[in-house]
Structure formats: structure tokens, C-alpha cells
Amino acid sequence: MRLTILAVGKVKERGIREAIDDYIARVARHFPLDEIELRDAPPVELAATLEKKLPAATLVVALDAGGQTMTSEGFARWLDGRMSRGKGNVAFLIGGADGLPEAIRARADETLSLSAMTLPHRLARLFLVEQLYRAVTILRNEPYAR
């Protein structure tokens, strides 16, 4: 079982980068979590790069404002269900300023929304890793989630 975050753009703000790294380390105590940063490119080139970087046998989840929304508890149950199927590998895709290329959104197995509001890619990444950690604590009934 492995989680992967494929994100367009680099997080340059030190405080945000430190918070992302902290949550990645927390999640990684329970599940392997890889973060792969990609440079932005025209849609066709970006789609090809994302496709190339996707791990084999992985459930592909596009993060998009138009995707399915859920509570933190719902996300924890969703993640538990996805990770218990097959090889249990899940890849989350975060687009850049223009979102994800249409070809990638269409290719994704599922589409989730982190918020009805549009988030900058670096904050979307922070929000995602915090919710991944929160999901772990919910599933393990640990105090952080309360």
C-alpha cells in the first residue's frame, strides 16, 4: 500500500513547505507517501508527464473543484476502502494554475474536491496532506482527529 501525490509546481514558501513536510512525515509513519513535484507545462505535455510519473497499478484520483466532496470522516472511510482494494496504491493529482489537463481528469478513476472554493496549488497540497494525516488518526481512533 502506497500513497503518491503528483503536484504541478514547487512549494517555495518556507512555512508552507515545512508544514507539508511535517504532515508527510506523520503519514509516512503509517503508510509510504511519495510527493512528486512537476514543472508546469502546456496541457498536452503536462498530461504526458503526469501519465509517465504515475506508479503502476494505482488508483488515480484527480483533485478538482468539481469533484466529489466529503467530510473528514467520510474521506477516512473512502481512503480505507480504496487502500484495501487490490494493491492499495492511490495517487492524488494536483494541477497548477490552470488545474489538471482535461485528458488527465478524464483518465482519473475518481475525482475529489478539497473545497468548493478554488485553492492555490500549494495550499491544496497542504490541505491534502493534513487530511491524509487526519484520516489515519480517524481510522486508528487516535486523539488528533477529535
Summary of the structure (lengths in Angstrom):
residues: 146
radius of gyration: 14.3
end to end distance: 25.7
largest distance: 44.1
contacts: 439
relative contact order: 0.24
helix: 45%
strand: 23%
